Amino acid sequence: MDNKKEKNPAHDWPTYIKQAIKTGLESTTPYKVIPYKNGIGIKKIEFIKPIKYSKKQGPSLEALYNN
């Protein structure tokens, strides 16, 4: 038998935080997830104000998140 354990998001903080960030950006009410510096846990959640932009110009939510 193979004794390798599958990573459970409840026990794997980096995976959980990545999923939370992706979910927040794709949500109908977008929000930013701010993890603790040590990468274990979520420090804060900030809601992003909706912005108007054209398809040709304008920042994406991911660009705003990374700034």
N, C-alpha and C positions, 0 to 999 in steps of 0.2 A: 504494500500500500504506500501511497505517496503521503508523506507527513507535512507537506507544505501547506501553510495556512494562507487563505485568501485575505487580501487587505480589506478590512471592514472600515468604511468611511467614519464610523463612530470612534474608531481607535487610531485612525490615520489623519492627523490634523491637516497636513499640507493638501491632501486630496479633498478633504471636506471644505477647506477654505476656497480652493479653486472652484469647486462646484457651487459654493455660495456666491462667489463673485460672478460667475457665469449666470446663475439664476437671477441675481439682482439686476444685471444689465439687460437681461431679456424680459424682465417683468413688465407688466402694463404700467406699474408705478415704479420706475427705475430707482435703484438705490446702490450705494457703495458699501462694501463690507471692508472694514478696517481691522486687520488682525493685530494681535500683540506683536511686539518686536521679536520675541522668541519663537513666534509661529505657532504657539499653542493657545488656541482660543480666539474669540472674536472680541475686540476691544469696543468697537462702535459701529453702528449702522447709520449712514446718512442718506437721506432721500435727495435725489437729484431733481432740480427744477426742470420742467419740460422746456425745451428750447425749440425755436423755429429755425429751420435751415433748408436750403434747397438741395436737390440731389447733386447738382454740379459743385456747389460750394457749401462749406459748413462742416463743423466738427461732428464726429460720431461720438456716441456715448463712451466708447472705449478710449478715444483720444482724450476726452474730458477726464476719464477715470485715472489715466496715467499721468496727468499733470498735477 
